[in-house]
Amino acid sequence: MLEVSSVGKRDHFLKQLKDRYMDLYNAVKPIPYIKDKMLCVNNLFVDRCITFKDSNGEWISLDTYHDVFSDPKIKSERLFLEGEPGYGKSTVTLQYAYDWCNSVDDSPLKEVDILILLRLRQLGGVSSFYRAIKQFLLPKESTLTENDLKTILLKSNSVVVILDGFDEYPDQDSRTSDVISIIAREMFPKFIVLLTTRSSCLPHKYSPSTKRLRLTGFTDDARKNYIRKAVVDNEQILGEIESYLNENLILSDLCQVPLFFVLFAHTMYENEHFRNLNSATKFFRHMISCLHHHLKNKPQDADICNANLLAKGHDKLKIIAFKALNEKRKRMVWSKEELCKEIDQKFYDLYKDMGILVEEEVLDITDERLHLNSDHVQYRQEVRFYHKSFCEWYAAHYLSAFIQQNPALDLKECLGNLHPVDVQYLYRFSCGLNPDSAKQIIQYLAEIEGGDKFAILCILEQTGNIDNIKGTIRQLCSEGLIISDHDSLLLQRSSMQLLEIAARNKIPVKLLQLHNCFKSVDFPTSTLKTTSGLTLSSRIPVEQLGLRMFKKETSDDEYIDILKFSSMCSSLRLLGIYGSPPPKSFEDTSTLSTLSNLNARDVRVKYYGSYLESPVYTLDLLAGQWKVSYYFVGTHCC
């Protein structure tokens, strides 16, 4: 039992925590310029698709976000919740805070003694976990000391720690940070710790027992539920929004990203310009225009919305944004004083009022070794962009113009710190803003390691005529494409989109490999479904198709479905299957008819074993029997 004084401190701590979380979850802004109406996260949040990686390496869907803390299949003290920018990682953490504070009945957090939620972007230079709690979660006048916090946490029966945004954590390489020790389970081994981050930015060191989860974006049902809950409960308007998305496949794809769908849903309700927004660049340009338009409608702000102020401020802001992204460790937070020295104070106030720039008050400790109750304690205003994609928007204006002005520029040398995995919208916006720069950027992406799949995202920004980049598209398709279960959903989707463009422009795809991501064949739509929910059309002009299925036992019926799908692919010349052994023979009339169809088109079907020096089998399409062709002694594509 805790002593009376300790119990009092514990109750005091819980009240201060819940007061802080209440401030956070009651101040959600679905779109930046909404300031006079802060919304509660529970009035906006809709359950979204979360998957977890099982012991076989497959991504399995959870029924609800509650399952992250309750499903016995993913029970672990260390959890990574991964998601691309804009997928709602921070929103989910706020909903968890709401559930805990309000003891929501169906939430597993109802029984948790203490929940700690920290935003890692704020923790630069703060190595102590207890100091971070004191600095960022407790009020200025709190009398609780770091030792008090340590005692309370260690004597609690159950503690959940949520560390939000490891990809924005300034001290990822620190050897003295408690955060790094917590992630590695060297500190608080019995606490349940949930870390959110981008899939491309996992910690270098983490516990082997860590379970990985992934946000996969808004489903159709999630989008409908959001509109009903947060925008308008009107079936006619809901139908109009869905109709817009069905008519515009590019917009529909963008709106699988929750951030973009939220912006779309709230603004489309007021504006029908979205019918023509068929690229990420057009979408974002329209959003920025809406922000300016809403501010201009306020009379008290009209005197500062002049062209000269905006032009000068914009020129400076785009340089600041590009420099921030181009640093080895991305810098997403500035002090207000520092930023106002770079840009005009009126411009700063304007962009703060629009919601593009956001202020946060944080404790400023001159020397972390000094006691927090000393006279050295001060507070300062930190500034960040509303979302990282806004920073990429302004940086793209600088980059696209700079490349156009310097056509002989060596992009590999000057963009070395800007890998597309980290700043995909920077490249997409740059290509959409300036077609003259797009050709160089797309060619650059196609040539760097891991950049080929992002080249497609930039190609999609080239609305209308793509003749000037068809050469790059042909290059990507001639080198072969791989879609793997290790890829993020974004990368998988980008490859599928490249295949669709190839089909529309009759560009042959030499080789397509699906690595451990085959799920099933849907015959009504003549598509192959992947484990991530994406579909591959049989009309894709692929010449060689390789299916690697080492993590999945493939049934006889699934093999037959694969053969039938292959017979629908008119361009296919070779089907290669790896991993799970196929049936010894095919004897039923329907399958033999399928094999006859493949034989008539001179399609070869091969099975490669699951280990080195195993035999390679070729299917006799007339007899339905496998025959040994040679032995597998190296790496084969098909």
N, C-alpha and C positions, 0 to 999 in steps of 0.2 A: 504493500500500500504506500502511496505517496504521502508525505507529511502534509499537514493542513496548508502551510505556506506554499508548498509545491503545487498542491491542488489548485490553490487560488491563482498561482501564476499560470498554470495550465489552462484554466478557464479563461483567464485574461488573454492568453495567447490565441486560443481558439476564436474568441470574439474578434480580436484584431484581424486575424486571418480572414474570417468570413466577411468582415466589413470591407476589407481590401478586395476580396474576390467579387463581392457584390458590386463594387464600383466598376470592376472590369467587365463583368458579364452583363451589366445594365447599360453599357456604353458602346454597344455594337452599332457600327454604321454600315449598312449594306452598300451604300454608295457614298463617296467621299464628302459631297457637299451637304449631306444631311447632318446639321449640327444642332438645330433647334429641337430635334426629335431623336434622342438616343433610344435605342431599342434593346430589349432584353434578349440574350442569345436564345433563350427557350422559345421566344416568339418567332424566331427565324430558323432555328435548327431543324433540319430534316435528316433522318437516318440515311446514310449513304453506304455504298458498297465498300466493305473492308474485307480483304482476303488475308490469309495467313499461309506461310510456307510450311508444309508438313514434313515429316521425316523422309518422305520419298522425293522431296524437292518440288512438289506440285503446290500451286497456289489454290487454296480452298476458300470459298466464300463463307463469311460469318452471317448469321441471321440478323444481327443488330450490333450497334456499337457497344452495347453493354457486354457482349461476349468477350471483348478484349480482356476484361478482368474476371470473367466468370466461366468461360468455356474450359473444361478440364483438358481438352486436347492442346491448348496453348498455355497451360499453367506454367508460369516461370516467374522468377524474381526480376528478370530483365527482359524488356520488350522494346522493340524498335518499330515505330509507326512511320512508314515511309510514304512520301507523296511528292509529286512535282509541284513547282510554284503555283499557287492559286487553287490547290486541291482541298483546302480547308483544314489543314493540320492544326492551326491555331484555334479555329472555330470549335473543333472537336474538344480541344483541351479546355476551352471556356465552358462548354456544355458539361464536361466532367466536373468542373468546379461548381457549376450551378447544381448539379445532381447531389454533390456532397453537401454543399451548404444547406440545401433544402430537404435533405433526407428523402429523395425521390423513391417511391415505393419499389419500383422494379429495377432500381440501380444497385449493383453490387457494392458501390461506394457508400451506401447507406450505413453499412456496418464498419466502415473504416474510421479509426480514431482521428487520424490527422492526414490531410492532403496538402502537399507542398507543390505549388505551381510556379515555376521560374521561367522567364523568357531569357534564353541564353545570350541573345544579342546584347543584353544590358550588362552582362557580367564580365566584360573585359577588364582585366587587372584585379579582379576580386577573386582571390584563390580560395578563400574560406567559404564553405557552404553555409555555415551559421551566419557569417557576415553578410552573405548574399540575401538570406532571409531577412535579417535586420535592416538591410539597406533598401530592399525593393518591396517587401511585403508588409512591414510594420509601419505605423504612423511615426511622424517625427518625434512626438512627445513620449513614445513608448519607453518605459523604464526597464523593460526586459533586457538582460544582457546576453551575450553569446553563450556564456556558461549556462544560463537559464534555459536557452533554446536547446542546447545539447542534452541537458538533463531531461527535459520534457520529451524530446524525440526518442531518446534511448530507453526511457521507461514506459513508452507507449506500446500497446499490444499489437497495433497494426498501423503502418504508415505507408502511404502511396506518394511517390515523388514523380512529378511530371516535369521533364526538362524539354522545353519547347524551342525548336529551331537550332539543332546542332550545326546545320549548314551555315548559320549566321554567327556562330560562337567565335569570338576573336581569339580565344586561347586554346584552340584545338590541339596545338603542339606543346602545350605547357606540361612540364614534369611535376609541377607543384600544385596544380589545380585539383581541388576536391571533386569537381565535376568529372574529370577524367578517371579518378579513382572510383567514383560511384558507378560509372558506366562499366568499368572493368570488374566490378563486384569486389573490389578490394576495400571498399568502405560501405557500410550499411548492407551487408550481404543478405539480410533477411527482409529488408524493405523491398516493396514492389516498385520498380522504377520503369517509367514509360518515357522513352526518348523519341521526339519527332525530328525528322530530317528528310532531306532529299535522298533518293535511292543512290545517287552518285556520290554522296558525301557521308558514308558510314565512318564511324570512328576507327582509327587504326588498331586500337586495342579494345576488345570487349570480351565478356564472359562467353565461354563455349555453350553455355546453356541458354543464351539469348534467343528469343523467338522473334522472327521478323513478320511484320504485318504491313499491309500496303493499302492506301486509299486509291481507288481506281476511278474516281470521278462520279458524276451524277448519272444515274440511270434515268430512263424515261419517267418511271414512277416517281423518283426523287424530284425531278424537275416539276412535275405536276403538283406534287405535295408542297413544294416550296411556293409555287405561285398561289395556291389556295391559302397557304398559311401566312405568307408574308407580303403578298402583292394585292390580290383581289380574289375573292371567292365567287367567281363568275365563270360559268362553263363556256359561255360564248367567247369571252376574252381568252380563256385557256385554250380553246380550240383555235383561235386566230394565231396565238403564239406558237402552238404546235405546228400549225400550217406553215408559218414562216420558216420554221426549222426544217420541215420536210421538203420545202422548196429549195432550200439553200444548204447543200451538204457541207460546205466549208464552215458556214455559221453553226450548223448542227454539231460539227466536230469541235469547234471552239467552245460550244456551250456544254460540252461534257466536263470542262474545267469549271468547277463551282463558282470561282471568282467571276469569270466572264459571264456565266449564265445569270448570276445575280445582277450584274451590271446591265445585261441585256433585258432581263425581265422587268426591272424597275423602270428603265428608260423607254423600252418599247411600248410600255403601257401608256406613255405620253407621246410617243413619236413613232412614225411608220417608216423612217428612213432605213431601218434595218433590212428592208427587202434587198437593198443593193450592197450590203456589206458582205462581200465574199472573200475577204482575207483578214488576217489578224491586224494588218496595218490599217485597213479601212475601218475596222471595228474600233481600234484604239483611237484613231484620229477623231472618229465620231464621239467617243466618250470624252476626250479632252475638250472637244467643241461644246459638249453639253455642260461640262463643268464651267467653262467660261460664260456660256449663255446664262446659266442660273445666277451667276454672280452679277452679271450686267443688269439683271432684272431687279437688283436691289439698289434703290436710289442712293443710299449712303456710300455705295462702293463705286458709283459710276465715274467719279472724278479721277480714280486711279486706274481705270481700265482704258488706258490710252496706248496707241500703237508703239510709240517710242519706248515707253516703260517696258512693255511686253517684249519687244524685240531685243533690247539690251539685256534684260533679265534672262530671257530665254537663251541667248548666246552664252552667258556665263553659266547658267544652270546645266546646259548640255555638256560643257567642259568638265564641270565638277562631277557630273554623273559618270562620264566616261572614265575619268581618272580614278574614281572610286571602284569601278568594276575592273579596271585594268591593273589594280594592285594584286600582288600575289595572294594576300588575304583580303578578300572583298570587304570594303569599308561601307557599311550601310547606315552608320550613325555619325552625326556631327554635333558639336556643341553649337548652341544658337549664336553665341558671340562670334565663333569662328565663321559660321556660314554667312552671317550678316556683314562680315568684312568683305566677303567675296561678291555678294549680290546686294542690290539696293534694298534698303529697309522696307520701302513701300512694295516692291516686288515680292519680298519675303512675306509680308503681311497678306498680300493678295493671294499668294499660293497657299498660305496657311488657311485663309478663309475658304478657299476652294476645296481644301481637304487633301490637296496633292502632297503638301508637307504637313507632318504631324509632330507636335511637341509632346515630350514626356519629361516630367520633373524627376530627377534622380539625385541621390546623395553624392556629394563630391568629397572624397576623402583625400586630403593632400598626401598622406603617407599611410598606407594600409596598416602599418605596424602601430600607429597611434590609436589609442582607445577611442571608441566611438562617442563617448560622452565628453571628450575633450573639446577645447575651444576651436579646434581645427575643422570641426564638422561644418560643412556648407552644402547648399543645394544648387544645382545648376539645371538649365534646360537643355535637353538633348533633342535633336531633330532627325527625323528619318522620312523617307518617302512612304506614302500610304501603303504601297506594296512594291516589292522589288521590280515588278514588271513596269512600274512607272519610271523607276530609275533607268531601266533598259530603254524605255521609249525616248527619253531625253538624250541618253548616251548614243542612241542610234542616229539621231540627227547629226551629231558631231562626226561619228564614224563614216556614215555614208557620204557626207560632204568631203571629208578628208581623203577618202579613197578616190573620189571623182577628181579632186584637185591634184592627186599624185598617182597617176595611172601606172607608173613604173614601180610603185611601192611593193616591197617584199612582204606580203601579208604574213608569211610564216614567222618572220622576225618580229613584226610589230604587234601581232595578235597572240603571242605565245602564252600569255596569262589569261586568255579569253577562250577557254574550251567551250564548245557549244553545249555540252552537258550542263554547264553552270549558267550560261547566258544565252539560251536558245532564242529568246525574244529579241535580244540585241541584234542578232543576225537576221531574224525574220523581218523585224521592223526596218532595218537598214536596206534590205532588198526591196521592200515595199515602198519605202520613201524615195528611193533613187534607183531606177532601173539601170542607169549607167554603171553604178557600183555593183549591182546585183550579179552580173556575169562573173566578175572577179571573185566575189565572196562565195558564190556557189561552186566555182571551180576550186577555190581554196579548200572549202569544206569537203569536197569530193576526194581530195588528195591526202588529207590528214587522217591519222589513225582515229577511227571511231566517228569521223565527221560525215561519212557518206550518208548515213541515215538522217542527218540533220539537213543535208543539202536539199532533200525533198521538201522539208518544211519551208525552206526559202524559195524553192521552185513554186510552191503553192501561193506565194505572195505575188507571183507574176501573173496577174489576172489578164485574161485575153491572150494575146500572141506570145507564145513561148519559143518562137523560132530561134531566137538568139541563144537559148540554153538547151536546145534539143541535143546538141552534141554532148553536153554533160549528162543528160538523161540517158542517152545511148551508152555512154561510158559506164555509168552506174549499173545499168542493166546487163552490159556485156561482161562485167567483172563478177557477177553473181551476187545474190542477196541472201542474208541469213536472218531469220527471225527466231529468237531464242527465248526460252522461259527466263533466262537471266536478264534479258532486256527489260527496261521499264515499259509500262503500257504505252507511254509516249513514243518510245522508239519502235515498238511493235506496230503501232498505228501509223507511224510515218512511213514505214516500209510498205504497208498495205496501200497507202495512198500513192506511193510511187508506182506500184503495180497497176493501180487503176489508171493513172496517167499514161503508163506504157500501153495499156489496152486501148485507151481512147485514141492514142496517136500511132497505133500499130507498130510499136517498138518492141522487138523480140526480147525476152528475158532468158538469157542463156541458162542460168541455174538459180533455183530457189531451194533453200534448205530450211526446214522447220525442225528446230532442236527442242525435243521434249515439250512440244506445245500443241500436238495434235489431240483433239478431243473427240470429234465425231464428224459425220457427214450429214448435211441436211438436204435431202433430195428435192423437197418442194421448191427450194430456192437455188438448187445446184451449187451449193457452197460447202466449203470445208470449215468447220468451226475450230478455233483454238481454245486452249485452256483459259485464256484471258478474256474470252468472249468476242474476239474479233472474227471476221469471216473472210475467207479467200474464195473469190468467184472462179468458176470453171472457165470463164471467158478470158482469163489472164493468159497472155501469149508466152507461157513458160515452156522451155524446151526440155529441161531436166528438172525433176522434182525429187528432192531427197527428204525422207522422213526419218529422223533419229528418235527412237522411242526406248531409250535405255532405262527410263524411270517409270515405265508403265507397261504392265502386262496387256498385250493386245489380243483381244478375242478373235476367234475365227470369223465371226460376223463383221467385226471392225475391219479385218483384212479385206473381206469381200467388198465392204463399202468403199474402202480406199481404191480398190481396183475399178469399181464402178465410177467413182469420181474421176479417176484418171482417164477413163474412156470418154468422159465428157469434155476433157481438155484437148481441144482440136490441135494445138501446137505441140503437145507433149511427144517427146521421142524416147525418153528414158525415165523410168521410175525406180528409185533406189530406196530400199528399206533397211534400217539398221536396228539392232537390239532384239526385241522380243521375237522369238521364233514364229514363223508363219505356219499355217496348216501344211501337213505333208503333201496334200493334194487337194484339188478342187474338182468336184464331180457333179454337182447339181447343174441342171440344164441352164438356169438363169446365169450362173457364174461363167459357165463355159461359153455362153453367148457373148458375155462381156469380154472374155479373153479372145474370142474370135474377132471381135471388133478391134481390139488392140493389135492383134496380129495383122489384120488387114491394113492397118496404118503403119505397120513396121515399128511398133513401140516395143522396146525391151523392158523387162521387169527383172530386177536383181535384188537379192537379199544378201546383206553383208552381216557376218556374225558380230558378236558383241565383244570379241577379244582378238588380239593380234594372232596372225597365222591361222585364223579360222577359215574354212572354205567359203568362197563366194558362190552363191547359187544363182542360176538363171532359170526363170520360169518358162517351161515349154508351153506356149500359149495354145497349142492345139491339143495337147494331151492333159494339160492341167497339172503337170508334174514338175518338181524342182530338179534341176541337174547341176552337179558341181562343175563350175567353169574353171576356177583357179583358186589359189589360196590368198587370203587377205594378209599381206605382209607389210602394209604401210597405211598411210592415210588416203582414203578415197573420198571424193566428193559425191559421186554417184556411180 
